[in-house]
Amino acid sequence: MPVMSQSSPCLWTRLPQSSQSPCDRYKHACCSYDGDVYILGGRENSCLKDFWRYSVVCNEWTELSCAGDAAPEELEEHSMVAHEGFLYVFGGMLDSAYTMWRSPLWVFDIAKKKWVQCKGKTSSPQTQMPTNRKGHSAVVIGSSMLVYGGFVDMKGSSQEFWSLDFDTMAWSLLTGCQEGSVGPGPRHSHSAMAHQSCMYLFGGLKGLREQRDFWRWNSTSHTWSSLKTKSGPSRLMGHSAVAYRDSMLLFGGGESQNSPNNCLWRYSFTSQSWGQVATLPGSNPPDRIHHCCAGLGPSYKSNTSSLCSSPGLQPRLQEGKPKPFKNKCYPAPLTFLGSEGAIELETFSPDKCYGSKTLRDVSELDNSKESSTGKDAQRIGNCLTFENKALRKQWSYTEEELFDQEDGDISQHLPDLLLVLGGKPCTRHRPISMWQMTLTDS
């Protein structure tokens, strides 16, 4: 089919990981909250139980506890979403005789850094709830988590559509299980994301057959609509989708387990059309299936709840520029991009040596000499200037701004970027594969 790009090219950069990081994996779950990315479980040689947090600001991983009665066991093809300081993990338990006797829902308190019991504001017993499943989707709209489909042991692909109220922790079945009802039908290994009051679902497996249909659930009218488009992604399973401004970004997946691709598609909710996003020359994204994607920065903020739309959480800029932080995106002269430049993540600190000088000593360098922080970072008086050639933008920061890390909501100052974590093909016994994607129209 013809490919029409509806946005400027994007830049892909691989992020090398230290030894203190999770191993590479697939069929895991991840989500972002307050500038951090959380990753849980998945598969390497076997099913994993570990739980990690990645700080984009400090460019470092921290392993979190996954012990205790309230913590999950080994999980794969599960889901994880964030809402008001808590992470909600659902499904993914390995099949066993005890699976049906335990609710496959776990809650992590981010502030207390511990797994807690699932308790709502009401004490009435839960009359119905979904059973364990894999390959389902979960999104947050308002104060609810919506869970669609999944592969249920012995039953195969499911078309159950459930809602979990975060306030009461009560489940309710949104659409029935009857064959022939309007909606996506039985589905697993699909993708879903939320925009405003709607949930968008694409592709996946219906039984053993890959799909490329596109659906929208309106949470106000409680109705499904099929979105017909002339172009767009092919049949996919094991792909991922995230919200970006007024559009949906869909990455990777494949027409089968053994055919991962590296296509990045963008669906505009305004024009109701698909466009494949081109990449800058020499910037080649990885082929990935059963990976995870996490969007960071103001443009990836979901506007599905009143919390995110409050004036206090709007991006705060200093004279129209993002607030700097330790892991500042800055241009580096990578050879494969030639004169275009690139964005590379680097951790700055006041006492870090660059050549024979610390960053604080740079002020003593003659302006006529090339700064040891890179030829694109110039010292002007008491100010460092970073020019991002790929995005055609330039920002200047004083030394005080560069090292002021006291702002409690640093996530509002992150640059817009998409992280792709893990997925097949993976490298065994090696740190997790991480790629960063930046749209040049941001």
C-alpha positions as CSV (number, residue, x, y, z in Angstrom):
1,M,0.0,0.0,0.0
2,P,1.3,3.6,-0.5
3,V,3.0,5.1,2.4
4,M,2.1,8.8,3.2
5,S,4.1,10.5,5.9
6,Q,2.0,13.0,7.8
7,S,4.8,14.3,10.1
8,S,8.4,15.2,10.0
9,P,11.0,12.4,10.2
10,C,11.9,11.0,13.6
11,L,15.3,10.3,15.2
12,W,16.1,6.9,16.8
13,T,18.9,6.5,19.3
14,R,20.0,3.4,21.2
15,L,20.6,4.0,24.9
16,P,23.5,1.9,26.3
17,Q,22.7,0.4,29.7
18,S,24.9,-0.1,32.7
19,S,25.4,-3.4,34.5
20,Q,22.9,-2.3,37.1
21,S,19.8,-2.8,34.9
22,P,17.2,-5.5,34.1
23,C,18.1,-8.2,31.7
24,D,16.6,-8.1,28.2
25,R,13.1,-9.6,28.0
26,Y,9.8,-9.8,26.1
27,K,6.2,-10.1,27.0
28,H,6.8,-7.8,30.0
29,A,4.7,-4.8,31.2
30,C,5.8,-1.2,31.7
31,C,4.3,2.3,32.3
32,S,5.6,5.7,33.1
33,Y,4.7,7.9,36.1
34,D,6.1,11.3,37.2
35,G,9.2,11.0,35.0
36,D,10.0,7.4,35.9
37,V,9.5,4.2,33.9
38,Y,8.5,1.0,35.7
39,I,9.0,-2.5,34.3
40,L,7.7,-5.8,35.7
41,G,8.2,-9.4,34.7
42,G,8.2,-10.9,31.3
43,R,10.3,-13.7,29.8
44,E,13.9,-14.3,29.1
45,N,14.8,-18.0,29.3
46,S,11.9,-18.4,31.7
47,C,9.2,-16.3,33.3
48,L,10.6,-13.4,35.4
49,K,9.5,-11.8,38.6
50,D,11.8,-8.8,39.0
51,F,10.5,-5.2,39.3
52,W,12.5,-2.1,38.2
53,R,12.3,1.6,38.0
54,Y,14.2,3.7,35.4
55,S,14.9,7.3,36.2
56,V,15.2,9.3,33.0
57,V,16.5,12.3,34.8
58,C,19.4,10.4,36.5
59,N,19.7,7.8,33.7
60,E,19.8,4.9,36.2
61,W,17.9,1.8,37.1
62,T,16.8,0.8,40.6
63,E,15.4,-2.7,41.5
64,L,12.3,-2.5,43.6
65,S,10.9,-5.1,46.0
66,C,8.6,-7.8,44.6
67,A,8.2,-9.7,47.8
68,G,5.4,-10.1,50.4
69,D,1.9,-11.5,50.4
70,A,0.6,-8.6,48.3
71,A,3.2,-8.8,45.6
72,P,2.7,-10.7,42.3
73,E,4.6,-13.8,41.3
74,E,6.2,-14.5,37.9
75,L,4.1,-12.8,35.2
76,E,4.1,-12.6,31.4
77,E,1.8,-10.8,28.9
78,H,0.2,-8.9,31.8
79,S,-0.7,-5.2,31.9
80,M,0.4,-2.3,34.2
81,V,-1.1,1.2,34.4
82,A,-0.6,4.2,36.7
83,H,-3.1,6.3,38.4
84,E,-2.7,8.9,41.2
85,G,0.4,7.4,42.8
86,F,-0.4,3.7,42.4
87,L,0.5,1.1,39.8
88,Y,-2.2,-1.5,38.9
89,V,-1.0,-4.8,37.5
90,F,-3.5,-7.3,36.0
91,G,-3.2,-10.8,34.6
92,G,-0.3,-12.8,33.3
93,M,-0.1,-15.6,35.9
94,L,1.3,-18.9,34.8
95,D,-1.4,-21.5,34.3
96,S,-1.9,-23.6,37.4
97,A,-4.6,-25.3,39.4
98,Y,-4.7,-22.3,41.7
99,T,-5.0,-19.6,39.1
100,M,-8.8,-19.5,39.2
101,W,-8.9,-19.1,43.0
102,R,-6.8,-15.9,43.1
103,S,-7.7,-12.5,41.8
104,P,-5.0,-11.6,39.2
105,L,-4.8,-7.9,40.4
106,W,-1.9,-6.3,42.3
107,V,-1.4,-2.7,43.5
108,F,1.9,-0.9,44.1
109,D,2.1,2.2,46.2
110,I,4.7,4.4,44.5
111,A,5.3,6.7,47.5
112,K,5.7,3.9,50.0
113,K,7.6,1.7,47.5
114,K,5.6,-1.4,48.5
115,W,2.8,-3.7,47.3
116,V,-0.4,-3.2,49.1
117,Q,-3.7,-5.1,49.4
118,C,-6.5,-4.1,46.9
119,K,-9.0,-2.2,49.0
120,G,-11.7,0.2,47.9
121,K,-13.9,2.6,49.7
122,T,-16.7,0.1,50.0
123,S,-16.7,-3.0,52.0
124,S,-19.3,-5.0,50.1
125,P,-18.0,-8.3,48.6
126,Q,-17.1,-8.3,44.9
127,T,-19.8,-10.3,43.1
128,Q,-18.0,-10.6,39.7
129,M,-14.5,-10.1,38.5
130,P,-12.4,-11.1,35.5
131,T,-10.3,-14.3,35.6
132,N,-6.6,-14.6,34.8
133,R,-5.7,-13.9,31.2
134,K,-2.7,-12.9,29.0
135,G,-2.2,-10.6,26.1
136,H,-5.1,-8.4,27.1
137,S,-5.0,-4.5,27.0
138,A,-5.5,-2.1,29.9
139,V,-6.0,1.7,29.7
140,V,-7.1,4.4,32.2
141,I,-10.0,6.7,31.5
142,G,-11.1,9.0,34.3
143,S,-10.9,7.0,37.5
144,S,-11.3,3.6,35.9
145,M,-9.1,1.0,34.3
146,L,-10.6,-0.6,31.2
147,V,-9.4,-4.2,30.4
148,Y,-10.2,-5.8,27.0
149,G,-9.9,-9.3,25.8
150,G,-6.9,-11.5,26.4
151,F,-6.2,-15.2,26.1
152,V,-8.0,-17.2,28.8
153,D,-6.7,-20.7,29.5
154,M,-8.9,-23.4,27.9
155,K,-11.2,-20.8,26.5
156,G,-8.9,-19.1,24.0
157,S,-9.3,-15.5,22.9
158,S,-11.8,-13.5,25.0
159,Q,-14.0,-10.6,24.1
160,E,-14.8,-9.7,27.7
161,F,-14.6,-6.0,28.4
162,W,-14.2,-5.0,32.1
163,S,-14.0,-1.8,34.0
164,L,-12.3,-1.4,37.4
165,D,-13.3,1.6,39.5
166,F,-10.2,2.8,41.3
167,D,-12.3,4.4,44.1
168,T,-14.3,1.4,45.1
169,M,-12.0,-1.3,43.5
170,A,-15.2,-2.9,42.1
171,W,-15.3,-4.6,38.7
172,S,-18.1,-4.3,36.2
173,L,-18.6,-6.0,32.9
174,L,-19.1,-3.3,30.2
175,T,-20.0,-5.6,27.2
176,G,-21.3,-9.1,27.2
177,C,-19.6,-12.3,26.0
178,Q,-22.2,-13.0,23.3
179,E,-20.9,-13.9,19.9
180,G,-22.0,-11.5,17.2
181,S,-22.2,-8.5,19.4
182,V,-20.9,-5.2,18.0
183,G,-17.2,-4.7,18.9
184,P,-13.7,-6.1,18.2
185,G,-14.8,-9.6,19.2
186,P,-12.4,-12.2,20.7
187,R,-8.9,-10.7,20.8
188,H,-5.4,-11.0,22.4
189,S,-1.9,-9.6,21.6
190,H,-3.5,-6.4,20.4
191,S,-2.8,-2.8,21.4
192,A,-4.9,-0.1,23.0
193,M,-4.6,3.4,24.2
194,A,-6.8,6.2,25.5
195,H,-7.5,9.7,24.2
196,Q,-10.0,12.0,25.8
197,S,-13.0,9.9,26.7
198,C,-12.3,7.1,24.2
199,M,-10.3,3.9,24.0
200,Y,-8.7,2.9,20.7
201,L,-7.9,-0.7,19.9
202,F,-5.9,-2.0,16.9
203,G,-5.1,-5.5,15.5
204,G,-4.1,-8.5,17.5
205,L,-5.0,-12.1,17.3
206,K,-8.5,-13.4,16.9
207,G,-8.0,-17.0,17.6
208,L,-4.9,-17.8,15.5
209,R,-5.5,-15.2,12.8
210,E,-3.8,-11.7,12.9
211,Q,-6.1,-8.7,12.4
212,R,-5.7,-5.1,11.2
213,D,-9.1,-3.7,12.2
214,F,-9.4,-0.5,14.2
215,W,-12.0,0.2,16.9
216,R,-13.1,3.0,19.2
217,W,-14.9,2.7,22.5
218,N,-16.8,5.8,23.6
219,S,-17.0,5.8,27.4
220,T,-19.7,8.4,27.4
221,S,-22.2,6.6,25.1
222,H,-20.8,3.1,26.0
223,T,-20.7,2.1,22.3
224,W,-18.1,0.6,19.9
225,S,-17.4,2.1,16.5
226,S,-15.3,0.5,13.7
227,L,-12.9,3.0,12.2
228,K,-12.5,2.4,8.4
229,T,-9.4,3.7,6.8
230,K,-8.0,3.3,3.3
231,S,-4.4,2.9,4.5
232,G,-2.6,2.1,7.7
233,P,-0.7,-0.7,9.3
234,S,-0.9,-4.2,8.1
235,R,-2.1,-7.2,10.2
236,L,-0.2,-7.0,13.5
237,M,0.2,-8.7,16.8
238,G,2.6,-8.0,19.7
239,H,2.8,-4.3,18.8
240,S,2.4,-1.2,21.1
241,A,0.4,2.0,21.0
242,V,0.7,5.3,23.0
243,A,-1.0,8.7,22.9
244,Y,0.9,11.6,21.5
245,R,-0.7,15.0,21.3
246,D,-3.8,14.7,19.1
247,S,-2.7,11.3,17.7
248,M,-1.8,7.7,18.4
249,L,1.7,6.3,17.7
250,L,1.8,2.6,16.9
251,F,5.2,0.8,16.8
252,G,6.5,-2.6,15.9
253,G,4.8,-5.9,16.1
254,G,4.5,-8.3,13.2
255,E,2.2,-10.5,11.1
256,S,3.5,-13.5,13.0
257,Q,5.6,-14.3,16.0
258,N,8.7,-14.6,13.8
259,S,8.3,-11.5,11.7
260,P,9.0,-8.4,13.9
261,N,9.0,-5.0,12.1
262,N,10.2,-1.5,12.9
263,C,7.4,0.5,11.4
264,L,6.2,3.6,13.3
265,W,2.7,4.7,12.4
266,R,0.8,7.8,13.4
267,Y,-3.0,8.1,13.4
268,S,-4.4,11.6,13.6
269,F,-7.6,12.0,15.5
270,T,-8.2,15.3,13.7
271,S,-7.9,14.1,10.1
272,Q,-8.8,10.5,11.0
273,S,-6.0,9.1,8.8
274,W,-2.9,7.0,9.1
275,G,0.6,8.1,8.1
276,Q,3.9,6.1,8.4
277,V,6.6,8.2,10.1
278,A,9.9,8.3,8.2
279,T,13.2,8.2,10.0
280,L,16.2,10.4,9.6
281,P,19.0,9.0,7.4
282,G,21.1,6.5,9.3
283,S,18.7,6.4,12.2
284,N,17.3,2.9,12.0
285,P,14.8,1.7,14.6
286,P,15.0,-1.9,15.8
287,D,12.7,-4.7,14.7
288,R,10.6,-5.5,17.8
289,I,7.7,-7.7,18.8
290,H,6.2,-8.2,22.3
291,H,8.1,-5.1,23.5
292,C,6.9,-2.2,25.6
293,C,6.7,1.5,24.9
294,A,6.6,4.4,27.3
295,G,6.0,8.1,26.4
296,L,7.7,10.8,28.4
297,G,7.3,14.6,28.3
298,P,4.3,17.0,28.0
299,S,3.2,15.8,24.6
300,Y,2.7,12.2,25.9
301,K,0.5,13.3,28.8
302,S,-2.8,11.6,28.7
303,N,-5.8,13.9,28.9
304,T,-8.2,11.2,29.9
305,S,-8.7,12.4,33.5
306,S,-9.3,15.7,35.2
307,L,-6.1,15.3,37.1
308,C,-3.9,15.7,33.9
309,S,-6.0,18.6,32.6
310,S,-5.6,20.8,35.6
311,P,-3.8,24.1,35.0
312,G,-1.1,23.2,37.6
313,L,0.0,20.2,35.6
314,Q,0.5,22.0,32.3
315,P,4.1,22.1,31.0
316,R,5.9,24.9,32.7
317,L,8.6,26.5,30.5
318,Q,11.3,28.9,31.4
319,E,11.0,31.6,28.7
320,G,9.7,29.0,26.3
321,K,12.3,26.3,26.9
322,P,12.2,23.0,28.8
323,K,13.7,23.0,32.3
324,P,17.1,21.4,32.2
325,F,17.9,18.3,34.3
326,K,20.9,16.1,34.9
327,N,20.2,13.7,32.0
328,K,20.0,16.6,29.5
329,C,19.3,15.8,25.9
330,Y,22.1,17.6,24.0
331,P,23.5,17.2,20.5
332,A,26.5,15.0,19.9
333,P,28.4,14.7,16.5
334,L,27.5,11.1,15.6
335,T,29.1,10.1,12.4
336,F,26.2,8.2,10.9
337,L,24.1,11.4,10.9
338,G,26.9,13.5,9.3
339,S,26.1,17.2,9.6
340,E,22.6,16.7,11.0
341,G,23.7,16.0,14.6
342,A,21.9,13.9,17.0
343,I,20.5,13.8,20.5
344,E,22.4,11.8,23.1
345,L,21.7,11.3,26.8
346,E,24.4,12.4,29.2
347,T,24.5,12.8,32.9
348,F,25.9,16.1,34.1
349,S,27.1,16.8,37.6
350,P,28.9,19.8,39.0
351,D,32.1,17.8,39.7
352,K,32.2,15.6,36.6
353,C,35.3,16.0,34.7
354,Y,35.2,16.8,31.0
355,G,38.7,16.5,29.7
356,S,40.9,18.0,32.5
357,K,38.2,20.4,33.7
358,T,35.1,20.1,35.7
359,L,31.9,21.7,34.4
360,R,32.2,24.4,37.0
361,D,35.7,25.2,35.6
362,V,34.4,25.7,32.1
363,S,33.7,29.3,32.9
364,E,37.4,29.8,33.1
365,L,38.0,28.6,29.6
366,D,38.6,31.1,26.9
367,N,35.5,31.5,24.7
368,S,37.8,31.2,21.6
369,K,38.7,27.6,22.6
370,E,36.4,24.7,22.0
371,S,34.7,23.7,25.1
372,S,35.4,20.1,26.3
373,T,31.7,19.5,26.7
374,G,31.4,19.3,22.9
375,K,31.7,21.6,20.0
376,D,27.9,22.3,20.0
377,A,27.9,23.4,23.7
378,Q,29.5,26.8,23.9
379,R,30.2,28.9,27.0
380,I,28.7,32.4,26.7
381,G,29.5,34.4,29.8
382,N,27.9,32.4,32.6
383,C,25.6,30.5,30.4
384,L,25.7,27.1,28.6
385,T,24.0,27.0,25.2
386,F,22.8,23.7,23.7
387,E,21.8,23.6,20.1
388,N,19.7,20.7,18.9
389,K,20.3,20.5,15.2
390,A,17.9,17.6,14.6
391,L,15.0,19.6,16.1
392,R,16.3,23.0,14.9
393,K,16.1,24.5,18.4
394,Q,18.5,26.2,20.7
395,W,18.2,26.7,24.5
396,S,20.5,28.5,26.9
397,Y,20.8,27.9,30.6
398,T,22.6,29.6,33.4
399,E,24.7,27.4,35.7
400,E,22.2,27.8,38.5
401,E,19.4,26.6,36.2
402,L,21.4,23.7,35.0
403,F,22.0,22.3,38.5
404,D,18.7,23.3,40.2
405,Q,17.0,20.0,40.7
406,E,14.6,21.0,43.5
407,D,11.5,21.2,41.4
408,G,9.1,18.4,42.6
409,D,7.4,17.9,39.2
410,I,10.4,17.4,37.0
411,S,8.4,15.2,34.6
412,Q,6.8,18.4,33.3
413,H,10.2,19.5,32.0
414,L,11.2,16.3,30.3
415,P,11.8,16.5,26.5
416,D,9.2,14.6,24.4
417,L,10.5,11.2,23.7
418,L,9.3,7.6,23.3
419,L,11.2,4.8,24.9
420,V,11.1,1.3,23.5
421,L,12.1,-1.3,26.1
422,G,13.0,-4.9,25.4
423,G,11.1,-7.2,23.0
424,K,12.0,-10.0,20.6
425,P,14.6,-10.5,19.3
426,C,16.3,-10.1,22.6
427,T,19.9,-10.7,23.7
428,R,20.1,-13.3,26.5
429,H,22.0,-12.4,29.7
430,R,22.5,-8.9,28.6
431,P,21.1,-5.5,29.8
432,I,17.6,-4.7,28.5
433,S,17.5,-3.2,25.0
434,M,16.4,0.5,25.1
435,W,15.8,2.9,22.2
436,Q,14.7,6.5,22.3
437,M,12.6,8.0,19.5
438,T,12.1,11.8,19.1
439,L,9.7,13.3,16.6
440,T,11.4,16.3,14.8
441,D,8.1,18.2,14.7
442,S,7.9,18.3,18.5
